[in-house]
Amino acid sequence: MSDFNENKLDLTTPDGVKTLMASSESEREWNDNCDKVKDANGGYPSFWFPEIMLSGLATRVQENFGRNERTIQSVRDLSKRNKPGW
């Protein structure tokens, strides 16, 4: 998770929601953040679709999901090359 305090975000405003959603680093965190937004608004707020979906924010954030995991896996694969029998 990012280094900001999500408790200070106003999840009833577009800026607060965009900041929270942009901080998502995995699909699980994205889904958890969606739940936080829905809890704060009694469902998805009216600005969700234009501000999150149509703006491209959802696509940009989700494109980065798994990059950390792939990097870690790549490093592990490289470390195997130094072991006998590789």
PEFENTA-V490087 format. One record per pair of residues at least 12 apart in sequence whose ideal C-beta (glycine too) atoms are under 6 Angstrom apart, sorted by the first residue. I is the first residue (numbers start at 1). J is the second residue. D is the distance in Angstrom with one decimal. If there is no record, write none. Layout:
[[I/J/D] [I/J/D]]
//
This chain:
[[2/23/4.0] [6/20/5.8] [11/37/5.4] [11/40/3.7] [12/40/5.7] [12/41/5.9] [14/47/4.9] [14/51/4.7] [17/37/5.4] [20/33/5.2] [21/33/5.6] [21/52/5.9] [22/61/5.8] [24/61/5.4] [26/65/5.6] [27/65/5.5]]
//
